[in-house]
Amino acid sequence: RGGPAQRYFGAPGYSSRPMIEFYPVIKHWHLLLALSSGAVFLLRGVLVLAGRPLGNHPVLRYLSYSIDSLLLTLALMLLTMLHLNPFSQPWLVCKLSLLVVYVLLGVYALRRARTPRGRGLCLLAALTVYGAMIGIALAHHPYGWLRLYGWL
């Protein structure tokens, strides 16, 4: 009885979380893209510090934008699949806050800092924040690497 939607959603074998079977694949791609994003950022930063125009070449810039867009899309898919509110999980709040800091430092490292020293310091700071975000993601805890190694 009932309409087609009710019959479908009440059918045997129906899952209220239909995308969950794709979780391992999406998580794998999210991790791969996170590492790729960091590698492209490092490459661009080193090229900019070396004074090479290739560091801000449109091909590398758009590659970076594409990777980061896919990374964000997959992150949102993972949140949706797991029914997570990112603002109720302390480690996700910390990671998202650091993401904003990472992006701002990256902008200064690649374009806005006026001196090579300023760009180098911003690049180093951005890579440090990137590493902290990876530790937080692996530990699922705001203390990240400190928690993983049992120091806290």
Solvent accessible surface area in square Angstrom, and as a share of the most:
residue,aa,sasa,rsa
1,R,259,0.94
2,G,42,0.41
3,G,36,0.34
4,P,101,0.63
5,A,61,0.47
6,Q,122,0.54
7,R,136,0.50
8,Y,137,0.52
9,F,111,0.46
10,G,65,0.62
11,A,39,0.30
12,P,136,0.86
13,G,85,0.82
14,Y,77,0.29
15,S,48,0.31
16,S,92,0.59
17,R,93,0.34
18,P,75,0.47
19,M,81,0.36
20,I,58,0.29
21,E,112,0.50
22,F,101,0.42
23,Y,58,0.22
24,P,88,0.55
25,V,86,0.49
26,I,14,0.07
27,K,79,0.33
28,H,109,0.49
29,W,125,0.44
30,H,26,0.12
31,L,80,0.40
32,L,75,0.37
33,L,20,0.10
34,A,23,0.18
35,L,108,0.54
36,S,33,0.21
37,S,12,0.08
38,G,5,0.05
39,A,60,0.47
40,V,16,0.09
41,F,17,0.07
42,L,81,0.40
43,L,88,0.44
44,R,9,0.03
45,G,1,0.01
46,V,79,0.45
47,L,30,0.15
48,V,16,0.09
49,L,73,0.36
50,A,66,0.51
51,G,61,0.59
52,R,148,0.54
53,P,120,0.75
54,L,94,0.47
55,G,0,0.00
56,N,45,0.23
57,H,75,0.34
58,P,63,0.40
59,V,105,0.61
60,L,21,0.11
61,R,58,0.21
62,Y,125,0.47
63,L,80,0.40
64,S,15,0.10
65,Y,96,0.36
66,S,59,0.38
67,I,18,0.09
68,D,60,0.31
69,S,67,0.43
70,L,98,0.49
71,L,34,0.17
72,L,98,0.49
73,T,67,0.39
74,L,24,0.12
75,A,27,0.21
76,L,96,0.48
77,M,63,0.28
78,L,22,0.11
79,L,32,0.16
80,T,97,0.56
81,M,11,0.05
82,L,63,0.31
83,H,128,0.57
84,L,56,0.28
85,N,83,0.43
86,P,26,0.16
87,F,148,0.62
88,S,70,0.45
89,Q,55,0.24
90,P,88,0.55
91,W,34,0.12
92,L,17,0.09
93,V,55,0.32
94,C,36,0.22
95,K,48,0.20
96,L,63,0.31
97,S,59,0.38
98,L,40,0.20
99,L,65,0.32
100,V,91,0.52
101,V,64,0.37
102,Y,24,0.09
103,V,80,0.46
104,L,104,0.52
105,L,40,0.20
106,G,8,0.08
107,V,43,0.25
108,Y,96,0.37
109,A,2,0.01
110,L,11,0.06
111,R,114,0.42
112,R,153,0.56
113,A,10,0.08
114,R,234,0.85
115,T,73,0.43
116,P,102,0.64
117,R,189,0.69
118,G,21,0.20
119,R,64,0.24
120,G,20,0.19
121,L,99,0.49
122,C,25,0.15
123,L,11,0.06
124,L,117,0.58
125,A,38,0.29
126,A,0,0.00
127,L,48,0.24
128,T,91,0.53
129,V,20,0.12
130,Y,32,0.12
131,G,24,0.23
132,A,36,0.28
133,M,18,0.08
134,I,42,0.21
135,G,0,0.00
136,I,5,0.03
137,A,27,0.21
138,L,99,0.49
139,A,22,0.17
140,H,106,0.48
141,H,44,0.20
142,P,45,0.28
143,Y,117,0.45
144,G,2,0.02
145,W,93,0.33
146,L,76,0.38
147,R,117,0.43
148,L,79,0.39
149,Y,139,0.53
150,G,59,0.57
151,W,171,0.60
152,L,114,0.57
